[in-house]
Amino acid sequence: MTTDIKKTGPEDATPPAGPEAIKAIPVRHYGRYVTAVVALALFAAIIYAFAQGKINWGAVPDYFFDDRIVEGMGQTLLLTVLSMAIGIVGGIVLAVMRLSKNPVTSSIAWFYIWFFRGTPVLVQLFVWFNLGLVFEYINLGPVYKDEWADFMTPFLTALLGLGLNEAAYMAEICRAGLLAVDEGQTEASHALGMSQGKTLRRIVIPQAMRVIVPPTGNEVINMLKTTSLVAAVQYYELLRNAQDIGQTSGAPVEMLFLAAAWYLILTSILSVGQYYLERYYARGSSRQLPPTVFQKVKANVLSLTNRPAAGGAA
């Protein structure tokens, strides 16, 4: 009995079938669609409510560059810069005192921070403003002597109230930055014969700036908005001038919207400056710096122009 064996050549061999391609079906998140619709509906309702309200929107552009508004904006910026200068210098001094091994200076710094952080800044402004009820004169010996009411002007009240309060917050920010620097840096500088003061100026503080700068930028923006509180102590800045214009023009709400618009513009400018400052101090800590706003726009434009047309040849 014979069996015929049929030989097959290479051309007759069929390759093994590979795995079928997986057809991924994206999950539909219906909750996101519902949330987006609800958010848009609420936003449209708010716009409709303000559009139907008795608001004279034409008064906002009419007084947007009024001399009193521009002057008030200048006073707001001046108060912000001077108050932050007091806060930063005072915060550095208080942070060094907190880290001191001297129990007296450390306790004084702790009490200062505890008091000024624990009481509202508006209360502190009122205290400075009404100290004339307690002290009739201010006597600094041969240096200065005058009545308290003439000495404690609204500008000085605002400057002391905001600056001394900010120093308490900046002290904690500076202390966190100083503690973030490795102790080996200080030990190495001392081994090289550097004094404690020179070590702080040349070694510790430059490295601590990477930790100090981001929250300090937030404090500057917050200080710009906090200056609106000094209207309560008769200091004429942006909000106070806008309120006066609103009373005389019969558009008090519109002038509040105008002041809010200027605050948004100023805080936006400060936010951009904060971004570039953080980017500057990020050098050396990251391999690649984050792209700027213009670099992001340029990259997006190039990606759109270099994208192949739909239906083109493969």
Number of C-alpha atoms within 10 A of each C-alpha: 2 4 5 5 6 6 7 8 7 7 6 8 8 7 6 6 6 6 6 6 6 6 6 6 6 6 6 8 8 9 9 10 11 11 11 12 12 12 12 12 12 12 12 11 12 12 12 11 11 10 11 9 9 8 13 11 15 9 16 18 11 9 19 17 12 13 11 19 23 17 16 21 21 14 18 24 18 15 23 22 16 15 25 25 15 19 24 23 15 20 28 21 17 26 26 18 21 22 15 14 10 10 12 12 16 17 14 14 22 17 13 17 24 13 12 18 15 11 11 11 19 16 11 19 22 16 13 18 22 16 13 17 9 8 12 12 14 16 13 9 7 6 6 9 12 13 13 19 17 11 15 19 16 21 17 15 23 27 22 20 23 27 25 23 27 26 28 27 20 28 27 18 22 26 21 15 21 24 13 16 19 12 11 9 14 18 13 13 18 14 10 9 11 16 12 11 10 13 18 18 10 12 17 22 18 16 18 21 19 21 22 22 18 17 15 19 18 14 19 20 20 13 21 21 18 16 22 18 18 26 17 15 18 15 23 23 26 27 27 22 22 27 20 15 20 18 13 9 13 13 18 17 17 23 26 19 14 23 24 16 14 18 20 13 12 16 18 13 12 16 16 12 13 20 15 14 15 18 17 12 18 17 12 9 9 9 8 9 13 14 11 13 12 9 11 12 12 12 12 11 11 11 11 10 9 8 8 11 8 6 6 6 6 4
